[in-house]
């Protein structure tokens, strides 16, 4: 993520404005729920779809991601089931979406109904400001406890994991663990997303550093790693045969997401995973459609089709013989939310890796979307 802190980007004036608006928005959210404890949704998807059509059939989602088309599969699947909904799904780095929402709240120009982001700390902060609408979709009680806010302020809709990967043609000759990435035979053969540009990749590199030491980082920096913006860059580099190894990208242990790329997470060696959070904003213009979307995301068929085999639900068996993600201690599932909450620590790690690997170069891969995309 960018080296400037969120508070520096947003500014004290915007924060004050957001806080003031939160008082009004929180009142509307409280009125919408009757000021009572939120119960789990009992309506069917068809009933929720009918309510969304009556509302006006529109839905705007701000989703964290690296490329404009990264959520096209989600959009197509949703519209295949609910074709009468006009869905606008805007993909950008989560670190830009969160401050974009803050600024929209501060200026009374809120665009999205749903936020679906990697910046886990924002959901805790937004809940404290009262700008999230408490809601518990069907299946809420079946979520792994760390994947839900007890009051329904947010839920995790999917499990995302980052690790390293290599060209499948290497077979058993590929690096057996992250420790082996500094082997001289891989010099010039590695691509990675910048750890100081994306906080999830940053956390992965932090885990590697804590496991193998700063000497490992020094040796990796001498490997002539090809760094790029956006977490798909290492996957693309390996799939296109530009490089043999990639670091800091998503994948699956159930089989290759991209032909020819083997994603690995060896036992007793670190990788990282998290529950990707989503929430309805209290000022959402299309709350019925937003509820439909969250219920659809948590539905059993959608969870069973998770791209990496892991579900956020405790009653959905992972694909491919995997264990539930919370049964992998080397995934550090609980560590990432704590890391994201300590912004001073995040900044220290970012700046330190910049000293080893150089400053982040290149334009953001989703493009420059401005203040009000999707409006």
C-alpha positions as CSV (number, residue, x, y, z in Angstrom):
1,X,0.0,0.0,0.0
2,X,1.0,3.6,-0.4
3,X,3.5,5.0,2.1
4,X,1.2,7.9,3.2
5,X,-1.0,7.0,6.1
6,X,-4.8,6.9,5.7
7,X,-5.2,9.7,8.2
8,X,-2.7,11.8,6.2
9,X,-4.6,11.2,3.0
10,X,-8.0,11.9,4.4
11,X,-7.1,14.9,6.5
12,X,-8.6,15.9,9.9
13,X,-11.3,18.0,8.2
14,X,-12.7,15.1,6.3
15,X,-12.5,12.9,9.4
16,X,-14.5,15.4,11.3
17,X,-17.0,15.6,8.5
18,X,-17.3,11.8,8.4
19,X,-17.8,11.6,12.1
20,X,-20.5,14.3,12.0
21,X,-22.3,12.5,9.2
22,X,-22.0,9.2,11.1
23,X,-24.3,10.6,13.8
24,X,-27.0,11.2,11.3
25,X,-26.4,7.9,9.4
26,X,-26.3,5.9,12.5
27,X,-29.6,7.2,13.5
28,X,-31.1,6.1,10.2
29,X,-29.5,2.7,10.6
30,X,-30.9,2.4,14.1
31,X,-34.3,3.3,12.9
32,X,-34.1,0.8,10.0
33,X,-33.5,-2.0,12.5
34,X,-35.9,-0.7,15.1
35,X,-33.1,-0.1,17.6
36,X,-33.4,-3.8,18.4
37,X,-31.1,-6.8,18.3
38,X,-30.7,-7.9,14.7
39,X,-32.0,-11.4,13.9
40,X,-30.8,-13.6,11.1
41,X,-32.6,-13.3,7.8
42,X,-35.4,-15.8,7.3
43,X,-36.6,-14.7,3.8
44,X,-35.6,-16.8,0.8
45,X,-33.5,-15.6,-2.0
46,X,-36.6,-15.3,-4.2
47,X,-38.3,-13.2,-1.6
48,X,-35.3,-10.9,-1.3
49,X,-35.0,-10.7,-5.1
50,X,-38.6,-9.6,-5.3
51,X,-37.9,-6.9,-2.6
52,X,-34.9,-5.7,-4.6
53,X,-36.9,-5.4,-7.8
54,X,-39.6,-3.4,-5.9
55,X,-36.9,-1.1,-4.6
56,X,-35.7,-0.1,-8.1
57,X,-33.5,-3.1,-9.0
58,X,-30.1,-1.4,-8.7
59,X,-27.0,-2.2,-6.6
60,X,-23.6,-0.6,-6.4
61,X,-20.7,-2.5,-4.9
62,X,-17.1,-1.3,-4.2
63,X,-14.9,-4.4,-4.3
64,X,-11.2,-4.6,-3.5
65,X,-9.1,-6.0,-6.3
66,X,-6.3,-5.5,-8.8
67,X,-7.9,-5.3,-12.2
68,X,-11.2,-3.9,-13.6
69,X,-12.4,-7.3,-14.7
70,X,-11.3,-9.2,-11.5
71,X,-14.9,-9.5,-10.3
72,X,-16.5,-10.3,-13.6
73,X,-17.1,-13.9,-12.6
74,X,-18.9,-12.8,-9.5
75,X,-21.0,-10.3,-11.5
76,X,-21.9,-12.9,-14.1
77,X,-22.9,-15.5,-11.6
78,X,-25.1,-13.0,-9.6
79,X,-26.8,-11.7,-12.7
80,X,-27.4,-15.2,-14.1
81,X,-29.5,-15.9,-11.0
82,X,-30.9,-12.3,-10.6
83,X,-31.1,-10.9,-14.2
84,X,-33.4,-8.0,-13.3
85,X,-30.8,-6.3,-11.0
86,X,-28.7,-3.6,-12.5
87,X,-25.4,-4.4,-10.8
88,X,-22.5,-1.9,-10.8
89,X,-19.4,-3.5,-9.4
90,X,-16.4,-1.2,-9.1
91,X,-13.0,-2.8,-8.5
92,X,-10.1,-0.9,-7.1
93,X,-7.4,-1.4,-4.5
94,X,-9.0,-1.6,-1.1
95,X,-6.7,1.2,0.2
96,X,-8.3,3.6,-2.3
97,X,-11.9,2.4,-1.9
98,X,-11.8,2.9,1.9
99,X,-10.6,6.5,1.8
100,X,-12.9,7.1,-1.2
101,X,-15.9,6.0,1.0
102,X,-14.6,8.2,3.9
103,X,-14.5,11.2,1.6
104,X,-18.0,10.5,0.2
105,X,-19.3,10.2,3.7
106,X,-17.7,13.5,4.6
107,X,-19.1,15.3,1.6
108,X,-22.6,13.7,1.6
109,X,-22.0,12.0,-1.8
110,X,-22.1,8.3,-0.9
111,X,-22.1,6.0,-4.0
112,X,-21.9,2.3,-2.9
113,X,-24.4,0.2,-1.1
114,X,-21.9,-2.6,-0.3
115,X,-18.2,-2.4,0.5
116,X,-16.2,-5.7,0.0
117,X,-12.6,-5.0,1.0
118,X,-9.3,-6.3,2.2
119,X,-8.8,-3.4,4.6
120,X,-10.2,-5.3,7.6
121,X,-9.5,-2.5,10.0
122,X,-11.9,-0.2,8.2
123,X,-14.9,-2.3,9.1
124,X,-14.1,-2.0,12.8
125,X,-13.7,1.7,12.5
126,X,-16.8,2.2,10.4
127,X,-18.8,0.2,12.9
128,X,-17.6,2.5,15.7
129,X,-18.6,5.5,13.6
130,X,-22.1,4.0,13.0
131,X,-21.9,4.1,9.2
132,X,-22.5,0.4,8.7
133,X,-26.0,-1.1,8.6
134,X,-26.3,-4.1,11.1
135,X,-27.6,-7.1,9.1
136,X,-27.3,-10.9,9.5
137,X,-27.8,-12.8,6.3
138,X,-29.2,-16.3,6.3
139,X,-26.3,-18.6,7.3
140,X,-24.9,-16.0,9.7
141,X,-24.8,-18.5,12.6
142,X,-22.9,-21.0,10.5
143,X,-20.0,-18.6,9.8
144,X,-16.7,-19.3,11.5
145,X,-16.9,-16.9,14.5
146,X,-13.9,-14.8,13.4
147,X,-15.7,-14.3,10.1
148,X,-18.6,-12.3,11.5
149,X,-19.2,-9.3,13.6
150,X,-21.4,-10.4,16.6
151,X,-23.7,-7.4,15.9
152,X,-23.9,-8.1,12.2
153,X,-22.0,-5.0,11.2
154,X,-20.0,-7.1,8.7
155,X,-19.4,-10.6,7.5
156,X,-16.7,-12.4,5.6
157,X,-18.0,-13.7,2.3
158,X,-14.9,-15.6,1.1
159,X,-11.5,-16.9,2.1
160,X,-8.5,-15.5,0.3
161,X,-5.0,-16.9,0.7
162,X,-1.6,-15.7,-0.5
163,X,1.6,-17.8,-0.9
164,X,4.2,-18.5,-3.5
165,X,3.9,-20.5,-6.7
166,X,6.0,-22.0,-9.4
167,X,6.0,-23.3,-13.0
168,X,4.4,-26.8,-12.8
169,X,7.0,-28.1,-15.2
170,X,9.6,-27.9,-12.4
171,X,7.7,-30.7,-10.7
172,X,9.5,-31.9,-7.6
173,X,12.4,-29.7,-8.5
174,X,10.5,-26.5,-7.5
175,X,11.3,-24.7,-4.3
176,X,10.1,-26.9,-1.4
177,X,9.4,-24.0,0.9
178,X,9.7,-20.2,1.0
179,X,13.1,-20.6,2.6
180,X,14.4,-22.0,-0.7
181,X,13.5,-18.9,-2.7
182,X,16.9,-17.4,-1.9
183,X,18.7,-20.4,-3.5
184,X,21.2,-18.9,-6.1
185,X,19.7,-21.1,-8.8
186,X,16.5,-19.0,-8.7
187,X,18.4,-15.7,-9.3
188,X,16.5,-13.8,-12.0
189,X,13.7,-16.4,-12.1
190,X,11.3,-14.8,-9.5
191,X,8.4,-12.3,-9.9
192,X,6.6,-10.8,-6.9
193,X,3.9,-8.3,-6.1
194,X,5.4,-5.4,-4.1
195,X,5.1,-6.2,-0.4
196,X,5.0,-2.4,0.4
197,X,2.1,-1.8,-2.0
198,X,-0.5,-4.4,-0.8
199,X,-1.0,-5.1,2.9
200,X,-1.8,-8.8,2.5
201,X,1.5,-9.3,0.6
202,X,3.2,-7.2,3.2
203,X,1.9,-9.5,5.9
204,X,3.1,-12.6,4.0
205,X,6.6,-11.0,3.7
206,X,6.5,-10.2,7.4
207,X,5.7,-13.9,8.2
208,X,8.6,-15.0,6.0
209,X,11.0,-12.5,7.7
210,X,10.0,-13.6,11.1
211,X,10.4,-17.3,10.1
212,X,13.7,-17.0,8.2
213,X,15.3,-13.7,9.4
214,X,16.5,-10.5,7.8
215,X,19.4,-12.3,6.2
216,X,16.9,-14.2,4.1
217,X,15.4,-10.8,3.1
218,X,18.8,-9.5,2.1
219,X,19.5,-12.6,0.0
220,X,16.1,-12.4,-1.6
221,X,16.8,-8.7,-2.6
222,X,19.9,-10.0,-4.3
223,X,17.9,-12.4,-6.5
224,X,16.9,-9.7,-9.0
225,X,13.2,-10.2,-8.3
226,X,10.8,-8.7,-10.8
227,X,8.4,-6.7,-8.7
228,X,5.0,-5.5,-10.0
229,X,1.9,-3.7,-8.8
230,X,-1.2,-5.9,-8.3
231,X,-1.3,-9.4,-6.9
232,X,-2.0,-11.1,-10.2
233,X,1.4,-10.0,-11.5
234,X,3.4,-13.0,-10.2
235,X,0.7,-15.4,-11.4
236,X,0.8,-13.8,-14.9
237,X,4.6,-13.9,-14.9
238,X,4.7,-17.6,-14.2
239,X,1.8,-18.5,-16.5
240,X,3.4,-16.7,-19.4
241,X,6.8,-18.4,-18.8
242,X,8.5,-15.0,-18.1
243,X,9.5,-16.3,-14.7
244,X,9.6,-19.7,-12.9
245,X,8.5,-18.6,-9.5
246,X,6.0,-16.0,-8.2
247,X,5.6,-14.6,-4.7
248,X,2.6,-12.9,-3.1
249,X,-0.4,-14.1,-5.2
250,X,-3.6,-16.0,-4.7
251,X,-4.1,-19.6,-5.7
252,X,-5.6,-23.0,-4.6
253,X,-4.3,-26.2,-3.2
254,X,-7.1,-28.1,-5.0
255,X,-5.7,-27.6,-8.4
256,X,-4.2,-24.8,-10.6
257,X,-6.4,-21.7,-11.0
258,X,-4.2,-20.9,-14.0
259,X,-2.8,-23.7,-16.3
260,X,0.8,-24.5,-15.6
261,X,1.0,-22.7,-12.2
262,X,1.4,-24.7,-9.0
263,X,0.4,-22.7,-5.9
264,X,1.9,-24.1,-2.7
265,X,1.6,-23.8,1.1
266,X,4.0,-26.3,2.6
267,X,3.3,-27.7,6.1
268,X,5.2,-25.9,8.9
269,X,6.0,-23.0,6.7
270,X,4.0,-19.7,6.6
271,X,1.4,-18.6,4.2
272,X,-1.5,-16.2,4.9
273,X,-5.2,-16.2,4.6
274,X,-8.1,-14.0,5.7
275,X,-11.9,-13.8,5.6
276,X,-12.6,-11.1,3.0
277,X,-15.2,-8.8,4.6
278,X,-18.3,-7.2,3.3
279,X,-20.9,-4.8,4.8
280,X,-23.9,-2.8,3.9
281,X,-23.4,1.0,4.4
282,X,-26.1,2.6,6.6
283,X,-26.6,5.2,3.9
284,X,-27.1,2.7,1.1
285,X,-29.6,3.8,-1.5
286,X,-30.5,0.1,-2.3
287,X,-30.6,-1.8,1.0
288,X,-32.9,-4.5,-0.3
289,X,-30.5,-5.3,-3.2
290,X,-27.6,-5.2,-0.8
291,X,-29.3,-7.8,1.4
292,X,-29.9,-10.0,-1.6
293,X,-26.3,-9.9,-2.5
294,X,-25.0,-10.8,1.0
295,X,-27.5,-13.6,1.3
296,X,-26.4,-14.9,-2.1
297,X,-22.8,-14.8,-1.2
298,X,-23.3,-16.9,1.9
299,X,-25.6,-19.4,0.2
300,X,-24.4,-22.9,0.2
301,X,-24.1,-23.3,-3.6
302,X,-21.9,-20.2,-3.8
303,X,-19.8,-21.3,-0.9
304,X,-19.3,-24.8,-2.3
305,X,-18.1,-23.2,-5.5
306,X,-15.3,-21.1,-3.8
307,X,-12.4,-20.7,-6.1
308,X,-9.8,-21.9,-3.6
309,X,-12.0,-24.7,-2.1
310,X,-12.3,-23.0,1.3
311,X,-15.6,-21.7,2.7
312,X,-16.3,-19.2,5.4
313,X,-19.1,-21.5,6.7
314,X,-18.6,-24.2,9.2
315,X,-21.2,-26.4,7.6
316,X,-19.7,-26.5,4.1
317,X,-17.0,-29.1,3.5
318,X,-14.0,-27.7,1.7
319,X,-13.3,-29.1,-1.7
320,X,-10.5,-31.3,-2.7
321,X,-10.0,-32.9,0.7
322,X,-8.9,-29.7,2.3
323,X,-9.4,-29.0,5.9
324,X,-11.2,-25.8,6.9
325,X,-8.9,-22.8,6.7
326,X,-9.0,-22.2,10.4
327,X,-7.4,-25.7,10.9
328,X,-4.2,-24.5,9.2
329,X,-2.1,-22.8,11.9
330,X,0.5,-21.8,9.3
331,X,-2.2,-19.7,7.5
332,X,-2.1,-17.2,10.4
333,X,-5.8,-16.5,10.0
334,X,-6.0,-14.5,13.3
335,X,-2.8,-12.6,12.8
336,X,-3.8,-10.7,9.7
337,X,-6.7,-8.7,11.3
338,X,-4.4,-7.8,14.2
339,X,-1.7,-6.7,11.8
340,X,-4.1,-4.6,9.8
341,X,-5.4,-2.9,13.0
342,X,-1.9,-1.6,13.9
343,X,-1.3,1.0,11.2
344,X,2.0,2.2,12.8
345,X,3.4,-1.3,12.5
346,X,2.2,-1.6,9.0
347,X,4.0,1.6,8.1
348,X,7.2,0.4,9.6
349,X,7.2,-2.8,7.7
350,X,6.3,-1.1,4.4
351,X,9.1,1.5,4.7
352,X,11.7,-1.2,5.7
353,X,10.9,-3.4,2.7
354,X,11.2,-0.3,0.5
355,X,14.8,0.0,1.8
356,X,15.5,-3.6,0.6
357,X,13.5,-3.7,-2.6
358,X,13.2,0.0,-3.7
359,X,10.1,2.2,-4.1
360,X,6.9,1.0,-5.7
361,X,6.9,1.7,-9.4
362,X,4.0,1.9,-11.9
363,X,0.5,3.1,-12.2
364,X,-2.2,1.3,-10.2
365,X,-3.5,-1.7,-12.2
366,X,-7.2,-0.9,-11.9
367,X,-6.4,2.6,-13.2
368,X,-7.2,6.0,-11.6
369,X,-10.9,5.9,-10.8
370,X,-11.4,9.3,-9.0
371,X,-13.7,10.1,-6.2
372,X,-17.1,8.8,-7.3
373,X,-16.8,5.7,-9.6
374,X,-20.1,4.0,-10.2
375,X,-22.2,7.0,-9.7
